Amino acid sequence: MEEKERLSEIETKEEASQKHNRKEQEEDKDYEKVCYICRRPESKAGSMVSMPGGIYLCHDCMQKAFDALKQNGMDLGQISNMPFLNLNMGDFSNFLRPDMAIPKKQKIKKKAEEPKVYTIQDIPAPHVIKHRLDEFVVGQEQAKKVMSVAVYNHYKRALLSRPAEGEDDITIEKSNILMVGPTGSGKTYLVKTLAKLLDVPLAIADATSLTEAGYIGDDIESVVSKLLAAAGNDVEKAERGIIFIDEVDKIAKKQQTNARDVSGESVQQELLKLLEGSVVEVPVGSNQKNAMTPMATVNTDNILFICGGAFPELEQIIKERLQKKSSMGFGSQLKDHYEGDQNLLAKVENGDLRKFGMIPEFLGRLPITVALQPLDKEFMKRILTEPKNAILKQYEKLLSYDEVKLEFDDSALDWIAQEAMKKETGARALRAILEDFMLDIMYEIPKDPNIGTVIITRSYLEKRGGPRIEMRNIYPVPVRTSN
């Protein structure tokens, strides 16, 4: 009986040892051996010779060791770069030297994937782009339609610009976009959503920080440097990206000033080469050029530039142009004809933008002009509930983690939209209002695990009462059965 137990114990130990060896072999698949002497990995030095103590030697170092033994007899101290053989064994402190450490195994570097070759099937059609934008952006139908077509044509030009043999050499010109719309109308959000849907790198630059070369501020090339960083320093990927220059109305030509305009017209002049398409050198991992920063060469010919701005007072310029018609006769118009026109920005022309302060060369490189409509009360209500990432849906998801259902009365939505209109900051005002009123809700609800539903009412928003709360049905109601 004892003999059987002893044999079974030996078998168990052998199985455990085999299992341990198999596990080590599986783990070693992702690692390569490193030579103890020259510290070269197996991928560079070739196959290794295994030595006792977990030490590996490459064939070159083994040959050098044999040559040293052959020339100098058995004096092992003559072998260079061999710490163990050159060691004074009487001094144990030598074992703590850094060069005595056995090098760790190095992880095998995976081969870089070959760049994907794009075809016309990889570019979504304009109606597909617009349909996906509809899920996230409410309204602005004309703007979404124009941008979908512009982006579709741009990527056809960028990815399929090389004509095949026998085809004509027609060059498709670049079509950058200028977005005009009041603050909070969705310019930045539209571009962010577009870049996310197309899975291309996006860089957002603020035109107010750009200055002429040599002055304090960001150089023009910094916008390309941001795109390179967004693409993970992959130049080829960055050259298919999107650059959104926000607040472009702030670089308008200053009117009636004798001071040097280093952040106005001069910035427009320097942006021309990027918009047109040129090869620029940008620092990698930094916005500042210096001798210690590596540089990368980026071609901006296939980068889509989208410029956006609120352009305050532009509506007044458009109104003055439209009111120049005769106020007498059959074709006359009253001076207040355009006073209540909410879609006045859609009538913008290059002459209006030039009068605002944009130079003609800059506008010529932005052939597509998109006007975004100002948001009214109905737009605000739709923004609260309809988009895929609507603000109310975000709060509903947050409270769902506490197993609480959040609802809003229709009258409460009207009140929120009305208050947002008063702030005159567009859709940004919606989150500011909700953050204020949801603070107490988010703080108090987790205290009571019996709360099942919270309904936000208009009286609560007007501070005339509290939200309507419904408790969970904790205790099951007995069901009577007939005999």
PENORPE-V228776 format. One record per pair of residues at least 6 apart in sequence whose C-alpha atoms are under 7 Angstrom apart, sorted by the first residue. I is the first residue (numbers start at 1). J is the second residue. Records with the same first field share a line. If there is no record, write none. Layout:
# PENORPE-V228776
I->J, J
This chain:
# PENORPE-V228776
30->107, 108
31->105, 106, 107, 108
32->41, 42, 105, 106, 107, 108
33->41, 42, 56, 105, 106
34->40, 41, 42, 56, 103, 105, 106
35->41, 56, 57, 58
36->55, 56, 57, 102, 103
37->57, 61, 81, 82
42->48
45->58
46->58
47->58
48->56, 57, 58, 59
49->56, 57, 58
50->56, 57
55->102
65->79
68->78, 79
69->75, 76
76->85
77->85, 86
83->99, 100
118->159
125->152
126->148, 149, 152
129->148
130->144, 145, 148
135->387, 388
136->387, 388, 389
137->190, 387
138->382, 383, 387
140->372, 373
143->370, 371, 372
154->174, 175
157->172
158->302
163->169
175->366, 367, 368
176->304, 305, 306, 365, 366, 367, 368
177->305, 306, 307, 366, 367, 368, 369
178->306, 307, 308, 366, 368, 369, 370
179->187, 307, 308, 309, 369, 370, 371
180->308, 309, 310, 311, 370, 371, 372
181->309, 310, 371, 372, 373
182->310, 374
183->310, 425, 426
184->425, 426, 427, 428
185->372, 374, 375, 426, 427
187->308
195->201, 202
200->241
201->227, 230, 231, 238, 241, 242
202->227, 230, 241, 242, 243
203->226, 227, 230, 242, 243, 244
204->243, 244, 245
205->223, 244, 245, 246
206->245, 246, 247
207->245, 246, 247, 248, 250, 251
208->247, 250, 251
209->217, 218
210->217, 218, 219, 220, 263, 267
211->217, 218, 219, 262, 263, 267
212->219, 262, 263, 266, 267
213->219
220->270, 271
221->282
222->287
225->282, 283, 284, 287
227->238, 243
228->234, 235, 238
229->285
231->237, 238
233->284
235->298
239->298, 299, 300, 302, 303
240->302, 303
241->303, 304
242->303, 304, 305
243->304, 305, 306
244->305, 306, 307
245->306, 307, 308
246->307, 308, 309
247->308, 309
248->307, 308, 309
249->309, 310, 311
251->263, 264, 265, 267, 268
252->264, 265, 357, 358
253->264, 265, 357, 358
254->264, 357
268->362
272->362
274->300
275->305, 365
276->301, 365
277->299, 300, 301
278->299, 300, 301
279->297, 298, 299, 300
280->297, 298, 299
281->295, 296, 297, 298
282->295, 296, 297
283->289, 293, 294, 295, 296
284->293, 294, 295, 296
314->356
315->344, 345
317->352
318->348, 352
319->338
323->335
325->332
326->332
327->333, 334
342->374
343->373
345->371
346->371
354->360
375->426
377->417, 418, 421
380->417, 427
381->413, 414, 417
383->390
384->390, 391, 392
385->392
396->405, 406
399->405, 406
402->446
404->451, 452, 453
405->452, 453, 454
406->453, 454, 455
407->454, 455, 456
408->455, 456, 457
409->456, 457
411->458
412->456, 457, 458
415->458
420->429, 430
423->429
437->461
450->471, 472
451->470, 471, 472
452->470, 471, 472
453->469, 470, 471
454->467, 468, 469, 470
455->467, 468, 469
456->467, 468
457->467
459->465
460->466, 467
